[in-house]
Amino acid sequence: MALLQKSKDKRSALLKATLGLVNNGGIQSASMAKVAKIANVSPATIYLYFESKQDLVNQLYLDVKTTFAKAAFKEYKPENPVKESFEKIWLAMADYKLNYKEDASFLSQCDNTPMIDEVTRQEGLKEMVPLFDLWEQGKKNGIIKNISPYLLYAYTVYPMSFLMNMESRGVCPLDREIINEALQAAWDSIRLNA
């Protein structure tokens, strides 16, 4: 059992080292030698856990995306009204991004660069199925605009990433009032006018 834990600890150390390197210098700065050094393992050890640098980054993305989704949908109940569910999910996403800034920064980079492969990106999108299902329910109920889920994501989730970036640069402190205004703007951008 101790060997299994040691194995998990090494894998986690490799993922954490990669996260820090990618966030601080982009994918190109995350060489396998640097990852190994920061994780305090030999470079050969990386290949016991990951086939390649691409596999390492892909697995990091899936781990972070899964953690993000668990946080986002923790309070979600499909039987609740669409607007209430959307607000809970959106606020949970915002809280996650504010509390786990390294993870949020990494996800933002993955969304905006080709550093993960398309198969992995599609696998990560599966984590967002509850949100896509909520939007479909909203469309069927005549509450949400009947547009592509990619547009719905672009209007609701991407602006949140922008705000987090502005907050981390000290340009726009995110207090509760700004968060609530951003939530209302996200909802207004996708709801049908009644």
N, C-alpha and C positions, 0 to 999 in steps of 0.2 A: 504494500500500500504506500509506503514511504517513497518507493521508486516512482510510482505513478504520480504522486504529488510533486516530486522533483521534476518530472517530465513536464507537468502542467506549468510549474513555475518557470521553467526555461522557455517554454512556448510563450507564456505571458510576457516574460522579459524581452524576448525578441520582438513581439508585437508592440510593446511599449516603446522600445528603442526606435523602431521604425516610425511610429507615430510622431515622436519628438523630432526625428530627423526630417521627415517629410514636411511637418509643419514649419520647421525653422529654415528649410532651404530647398524645399521641393523634392520631387521624386529622385532627381539626379544626385542629390546630396546623400541619399540613403543607400550608400554602397554596402554590400554585404560585409565588408571588412569593418566599416564603421558601426553597423548594426551589431555585429558580434562583439566588438570592443565595448560598446555601451551596455550591452546585455551581459557582459562578462562571461562569454562563452567563446570557444574556438570557432573560427569561420566554418570549419567542416561540420560543426554541430548544427548549424542552420539547416543544412541539407537533410538532417534526420527528421525535420519538422516541415520543411517547405521545399518543393521541387526547384524553385527558382525565385529570383527577386519578384517577378510578376506574381507568382503564387503567394509569396509573402504579403505583398500589397493587397492582392485580392482577398486573402483570408482576413487581413486586418479590416478591410472595408466591410466584409460580411459580419465580423464580430461587432464592429462599432454600429453598423446599421441595425443589427438585432437588438443591441442594448438600447439604442435610440427608440426603436419601435416598441419595445417592452415598456419604456417610460411613457411614450406617447399614448399608448392604448390601455394603460393600467386602470384608468377610471371609466373607460368606454363601455357602454352597454347598448347593444344594437336596438333595444326596445325603446330607448329614450328618444325624444324629438330630435330631428335633424340639427336644428340650430344649436340646441343645448349640447349635443354630442360633438358638433364641430368646434364649439367654443372650448369644451374640455380637452379635446385632442390638441387644438391649436395652442392653448395655454400650457399644456403638458410639454409640447414640443419646445415652446419658448423657454420654459423653466429648465428643460434639459440643456438647451443650447447655452443658457446663461450659467448653469452650474458645471457643465462639462465642456469648457471652451476648447480644449485641445481636440476632443472628439468632434465637436461641431465644426471646427476649422478644417479638420481632415475631411469630413463629409462634404463640406462646401467645395473643397478642392476637387474631390472625386466627381462631384456633380458638374464641375466646370472645366475639367481637363480629361484627356483620354488616358489617365494613368491606371485605370482598371479596365479590364476587357469587357466587351459587351455582354458576354454570357454571365459574368459576375454581376454586372450592373442590373441585368434582368432578374437575376436571383435575389439581389438586394431589394428590388422593387416589390417582390412578393411579400416582404415584411410590411409593406404599406397597404396591403389588401383591405384591412378594415376601413381605412380612409376612402379608398376607391369604392368600396361597397356602400359607405355612407353617402358618397356623392351620387351613386346610382340610385339609391333610395330617394335622395333629395330631388333628382331629376324626375323620377317616376311620380313623385308627389307634387310636382310643379313648384318646388321651392328653390331649386338650384338650376342655373342656366344649363341648357342642353349643349354643352361644349366638351371638347376633348378633356380627358382627365389630366393630360399634360398641361393644358392651359389652366385648368383649375389649380394644379400644383404650382404652376408658374406665378399665378396671382395670389396664392395664399401662403405657400411655404418659402419660396425664393425671397420674397421681400423680408421675411424674418431673418434669413441669412445675411442680407444686406445690412439690416439694423444691427445685428450682432457684430458685424465687421466694423460698423461706425462706432459702436459702443467700445469695442476693444481698442480703437484708435483714439478714444477720448473725445470724439466729435459729437456724439449724441448719447448722453447717459440714459440708460433705460430704466426709468422709474415706473411705478405701477400705472401712472396716467398714460405714459407713452405706449406701454404694452397694451393697455385697453384700447387706445386709439388705433393702434396697429391691428389689433384683433377686429375691431369694428370695420376698418378699411378692408381687411381681408374678406370678411363676411359680405360686405356691401359689393365687393368686386365680383362675387359669384352668385349672389342671390337674385332671384327674379323679383322685379318690382311688383309689389302687390297692390 
